Amino acid sequence: MKDGWQTKTLGDVLQKTDTINPSHSPDAEFDYIDVSSVSNATFEITATQRLKERTRQSGRRLVRTNDVLFATVRPTLQRIAVVPEHLDNQVCSTGYFILRPKTEIEHRFVFYHCSPRVS
């Protein structure tokens, strides 16, 4: 670690995330990121599904640009990705833990901390 850098826990650098209530807008459409949407080879979101709120059974987790998604379902598969700008305010599966860095924290530090195979 470089001189002058501080050691922090994830709790120190992350902020709370959002959930949405589909009954507030049942006809709204959204891009849905399920666990298989993330490539564990490229660490990117490679596909989404376009759904309506009323058809969704689960996945009420709102994502924002630069959130880091970490799959909690079979985490050894390392399905980890950063939410790109075009998926801002979309929805991901509850099979993900969303790591949303505080504004003063660079999201890539959180991503690299969670993705040891990224070079």
C-alpha positions as CSV (number, residue, x, y, z in Angstrom):
1,M,0.0,0.0,0.0
2,K,1.2,3.5,-0.8
3,D,2.4,5.8,1.9
4,G,-0.4,8.1,3.2
5,W,-3.2,5.7,2.1
6,Q,-5.7,4.7,4.8
7,T,-7.2,1.3,5.5
8,K,-11.0,1.3,5.6
9,T,-13.6,-1.4,5.9
10,L,-16.3,-1.7,3.2
11,G,-18.8,-0.3,5.7
12,D,-16.7,2.9,5.9
13,V,-16.7,3.4,2.1
14,L,-20.2,2.2,1.0
15,Q,-23.6,3.9,1.1
16,K,-27.0,2.3,1.4
17,T,-28.8,1.1,-1.8
18,D,-32.4,1.4,-2.9
19,T,-35.3,-0.9,-3.5
20,I,-38.4,-0.2,-5.5
21,N,-42.0,-1.1,-5.0
22,P,-43.5,-2.4,-8.3
23,S,-47.0,-1.6,-7.2
24,H,-46.2,2.1,-7.5
25,S,-45.8,1.8,-11.3
26,P,-46.9,-1.6,-12.5
27,D,-46.7,-0.7,-16.2
28,A,-43.1,0.7,-16.0
29,E,-40.5,-1.1,-18.1
30,F,-36.9,-1.7,-16.9
31,D,-33.8,-3.6,-17.8
32,Y,-33.4,-6.6,-15.4
33,I,-29.9,-7.8,-14.5
34,D,-30.0,-11.4,-13.4
35,V,-27.1,-13.5,-12.1
36,S,-26.4,-15.0,-15.5
37,S,-26.2,-11.5,-17.0
38,V,-22.6,-11.0,-15.8
39,S,-19.7,-12.6,-17.4
40,N,-17.1,-14.0,-15.0
41,A,-14.6,-13.9,-17.9
42,T,-14.9,-10.2,-18.7
43,F,-16.4,-8.9,-15.5
44,E,-19.1,-7.0,-17.5
45,I,-22.8,-7.1,-17.8
46,T,-23.3,-8.8,-21.1
47,A,-27.1,-9.1,-21.3
48,T,-30.3,-7.9,-19.7
49,Q,-34.0,-8.7,-20.0
50,R,-36.6,-6.0,-20.7
51,L,-39.5,-6.6,-18.3
52,K,-42.5,-4.8,-16.9
53,E,-42.9,-4.2,-13.2
54,R,-46.0,-6.3,-12.9
55,T,-44.3,-9.4,-14.4
56,R,-41.3,-9.4,-12.0
57,Q,-41.5,-11.8,-9.1
58,S,-38.2,-10.7,-7.5
59,G,-35.3,-8.4,-8.0
60,R,-36.5,-5.1,-6.6
61,R,-33.0,-3.7,-6.2
62,L,-32.3,-0.5,-8.0
63,V,-28.9,0.0,-9.4
64,R,-27.0,3.2,-10.3
65,T,-24.1,4.0,-12.5
66,N,-20.8,2.7,-11.0
67,D,-22.4,0.4,-8.5
68,V,-20.4,-2.8,-8.1
69,L,-22.5,-5.9,-8.4
70,F,-21.2,-9.0,-6.5
71,A,-23.2,-12.2,-7.0
72,T,-23.9,-13.9,-3.7
73,V,-25.3,-17.0,-5.5
74,R,-22.2,-19.3,-6.0
75,P,-19.7,-16.5,-5.3
76,T,-16.8,-18.7,-6.4
77,L,-18.0,-18.1,-10.0
78,Q,-16.9,-14.4,-9.4
79,R,-19.8,-12.7,-11.2
80,I,-18.7,-9.2,-10.4
81,A,-19.3,-6.1,-12.6
82,V,-19.6,-2.3,-12.6
83,V,-23.0,-0.9,-13.6
84,P,-22.5,1.1,-16.8
85,E,-24.2,4.4,-17.4
86,H,-26.8,3.0,-19.8
87,L,-28.2,0.8,-17.0
88,D,-28.6,3.6,-14.4
89,N,-31.8,3.3,-12.5
90,Q,-32.5,-0.2,-13.7
91,V,-33.1,-3.3,-11.6
92,C,-30.9,-6.3,-10.5
93,S,-31.6,-9.7,-9.0
94,T,-31.7,-10.1,-5.2
95,G,-28.9,-12.6,-5.9
96,Y,-26.5,-9.6,-6.0
97,F,-25.0,-7.6,-3.3
98,I,-24.8,-4.0,-4.5
99,L,-21.7,-2.1,-3.4
100,R,-22.4,1.6,-3.8
101,P,-19.3,3.6,-3.0
102,K,-19.7,6.9,-1.2
103,T,-19.2,9.9,-3.5
104,E,-15.6,10.5,-2.3
105,I,-14.6,6.9,-3.1
106,E,-13.5,5.8,-6.6
107,H,-15.8,2.9,-7.6
108,R,-12.8,1.1,-9.3
109,F,-11.1,0.6,-6.0
110,V,-14.2,-1.3,-4.7
111,F,-14.4,-3.2,-8.0
112,Y,-10.7,-4.2,-7.9
113,H,-10.9,-5.2,-4.2
114,C,-13.7,-7.6,-5.1
115,S,-12.2,-9.0,-8.3
116,P,-8.8,-10.5,-7.6
117,R,-8.5,-11.9,-11.1
118,V,-8.9,-8.5,-12.9
119,S,-5.6,-7.3,-14.3
